[in-house]
């Protein structure tokens, strides 16, 4: 475990390799699983306030679920808010491109210049998951190993891209460039020490 500021970073984040391979998985993390993507309180507020600009980028099935359930859902087992899901388990904000690869409707609205919010940070950080215990000062950053990402692990090994390097932009977005630089320095020190 690596401690940077008040964050506990799993060794796997600097030691394991990962690089999304959307041609292989087609974005399966957007439709697999039991819970929607975790949403922070300020993200929920932003999505609610700007939903009218996001909605045109969504599929009809997603719009229907959001209309029925709201722009977010509370999930009891992980005890957190997340994106609502369709009956088949897909995220209500998910769409597909012309090649059948999952895309985020929120991110499409961002790319079109309609909103200045890229997408939920939990999606941007993936495969890093953040856990914050209610009575702890620490946040834990863990590598979420999932068999649907086996092609990403293989591609990461081929390209020699560590998990934290793959998630660089998201880490900087969440924690700032100083945090990333410190994590990078620690990772290089660990690598050189082996």
Legacy VTK file of the C-alpha trace (Angstrom):
# vtk DataFile Version 3.0
C-alpha trace
ASCII
DATASET POLYDATA
POINTS 194 float
0.000 0.000 0.000
1.238 3.473 -0.927
0.236 6.537 1.076
0.115 9.860 -0.761
-1.358 12.764 1.187
-4.538 11.276 2.691
-4.962 8.607 0.010
-4.156 4.900 0.278
-3.137 3.631 -3.145
-3.118 -0.093 -3.844
0.218 -1.463 -5.070
-1.640 -2.984 -8.039
-2.335 0.508 -9.406
1.379 1.042 -10.021
2.413 -2.576 -10.641
-0.320 -3.925 -12.954
-0.759 -2.934 -16.591
-3.989 -1.787 -18.229
-5.121 -0.056 -21.409
-8.716 -0.163 -22.608
-9.214 -2.245 -25.721
-12.652 -1.158 -26.884
-12.373 -3.154 -30.108
-12.288 -6.310 -27.966
-14.712 -5.558 -25.123
-17.003 -3.022 -26.877
-17.269 -1.074 -23.595
-18.826 -3.946 -21.637
-18.227 -2.157 -18.327
-21.138 0.139 -19.328
-23.635 -2.739 -19.480
-22.243 -5.412 -17.152
-22.592 -5.469 -13.381
-25.245 -5.114 -10.718
-24.966 -1.401 -9.965
-24.771 1.811 -11.939
-21.638 3.948 -12.060
-21.065 5.616 -8.670
-22.034 9.300 -8.622
-20.767 11.975 -6.259
-23.239 14.483 -4.809
-21.996 17.367 -6.946
-22.230 15.171 -10.054
-25.865 14.349 -9.297
-26.623 18.039 -8.899
-24.847 18.877 -12.165
-26.639 16.137 -14.119
-30.010 17.217 -12.727
-29.389 20.867 -13.572
-28.158 20.095 -17.112
-30.219 17.031 -17.971
-32.065 18.885 -20.737
-28.724 19.233 -22.567
-27.754 15.587 -21.971
-31.086 14.003 -22.889
-30.797 14.491 -26.692
-27.669 12.288 -26.660
-29.418 9.327 -24.976
-31.266 6.323 -26.375
-35.044 6.160 -25.906
-34.783 3.239 -23.471
-32.372 5.220 -21.291
-34.607 8.291 -21.341
-37.585 6.162 -20.271
-35.705 4.650 -17.319
-34.449 8.075 -16.227
-37.947 9.496 -16.480
-39.240 6.638 -14.320
-36.385 6.403 -11.779
-34.796 9.897 -11.859
-31.301 10.846 -13.011
-29.705 8.656 -10.322
-30.502 5.632 -8.170
-29.520 4.773 -4.596
-28.025 1.279 -4.355
-28.315 -0.250 -0.884
-25.584 -2.908 -1.100
-22.708 -0.561 -1.903
-24.617 2.190 -0.024
-24.048 4.791 -2.717
-25.780 6.697 -5.474
-25.195 5.661 -9.044
-26.523 5.889 -12.557
-29.841 4.105 -13.127
-29.839 0.840 -15.045
-32.020 -0.605 -17.769
-33.613 -4.008 -17.117
-30.751 -5.689 -19.004
-28.185 -4.065 -16.663
-26.950 -1.383 -19.069
-26.359 2.145 -17.804
-29.270 4.421 -18.717
-26.772 6.995 -20.033
-25.130 4.493 -22.404
-25.397 4.736 -26.174
-23.548 2.968 -29.010
-21.382 4.283 -31.809
-21.634 3.036 -35.411
-19.321 0.105 -34.561
-21.447 -1.110 -31.651
-19.056 0.235 -29.023
-20.650 1.657 -25.881
-20.430 5.408 -25.404
-21.506 7.697 -22.580
-24.309 10.083 -23.506
-23.009 12.534 -20.915
-19.593 12.498 -22.564
-21.176 12.946 -25.997
-22.934 16.083 -24.700
-19.567 17.286 -23.388
-17.816 16.627 -26.717
-20.569 18.535 -28.508
-19.907 21.545 -26.273
-23.315 21.367 -24.584
-21.937 20.847 -21.064
-18.569 21.321 -19.349
-18.775 18.071 -17.353
-16.984 15.173 -19.057
-18.593 12.159 -17.370
-18.819 10.688 -13.857
-15.366 10.556 -12.289
-15.934 6.897 -11.352
-16.176 6.063 -15.071
-13.217 8.265 -15.971
-11.024 6.670 -13.281
-11.934 3.094 -14.158
-10.359 0.528 -13.499
-9.507 2.470 -10.344
-12.269 2.455 -7.749
-12.303 4.894 -4.834
-13.543 3.776 -1.428
-14.038 6.206 1.427
-15.038 4.854 4.793
-17.480 7.090 6.616
-15.340 7.566 9.740
-11.910 7.522 8.097
-9.758 10.415 6.932
-8.372 8.204 4.158
-9.686 7.407 0.710
-8.571 4.079 -0.731
-7.769 3.775 -4.426
-8.049 0.166 -5.556
-7.564 -1.627 -8.852
-10.857 -3.272 -9.826
-9.942 -6.555 -11.522
-12.746 -7.740 -13.786
-12.620 -10.595 -16.293
-14.347 -8.510 -18.977
-11.188 -6.366 -19.000
-8.785 -9.201 -19.822
-8.100 -7.701 -23.279
-7.255 -4.382 -21.594
-4.804 -6.125 -19.286
-3.158 -7.818 -22.273
-2.948 -4.542 -24.210
-1.516 -2.787 -21.136
1.208 -5.428 -20.883
2.030 -5.091 -24.564
2.222 -1.287 -24.329
3.832 -1.308 -20.830
1.165 1.089 -19.473
0.530 0.873 -15.728
-3.006 1.301 -14.400
-2.198 4.725 -12.935
-0.663 5.863 -16.257
-3.764 4.789 -18.151
-5.915 6.758 -15.687
-3.581 9.815 -15.663
-6.107 12.408 -16.872
-8.781 11.154 -14.486
-6.391 11.114 -11.516
-5.353 14.692 -12.293
-9.005 15.690 -12.693
-9.878 14.203 -9.282
-6.751 14.881 -7.205
-4.666 17.414 -9.130
-1.314 17.292 -10.951
0.788 17.328 -7.767
-0.860 14.119 -6.566
-0.257 12.444 -9.925
3.383 13.567 -10.033
3.985 12.186 -6.544
2.327 8.885 -7.463
4.409 8.706 -10.637
7.621 9.335 -8.679
6.759 6.605 -6.163
5.887 4.177 -8.971
9.212 4.828 -10.708
11.081 4.395 -7.424
9.344 1.042 -6.809
10.093 -0.106 -10.359
13.775 0.874 -10.129
14.106 -0.847 -6.728
13.076 -4.236 -8.119
LINES 1 195
194 0 1 2 3 4 5 6 7 8 9 10 11 12 13 14 15 16 17 18 19 20 21 22 23 24 25 26 27 28 29 30 31 32 33 34 35 36 37 38 39 40 41 42 43 44 45 46 47 48 49 50 51 52 53 54 55 56 57 58 59 60 61 62 63 64 65 66 67 68 69 70 71 72 73 74 75 76 77 78 79 80 81 82 83 84 85 86 87 88 89 90 91 92 93 94 95 96 97 98 99 100 101 102 103 104 105 106 107 108 109 110 111 112 113 114 115 116 117 118 119 120 121 122 123 124 125 126 127 128 129 130 131 132 133 134 135 136 137 138 139 140 141 142 143 144 145 146 147 148 149 150 151 152 153 154 155 156 157 158 159 160 161 162 163 164 165 166 167 168 169 170 171 172 173 174 175 176 177 178 179 180 181 182 183 184 185 186 187 188 189 190 191 192 193
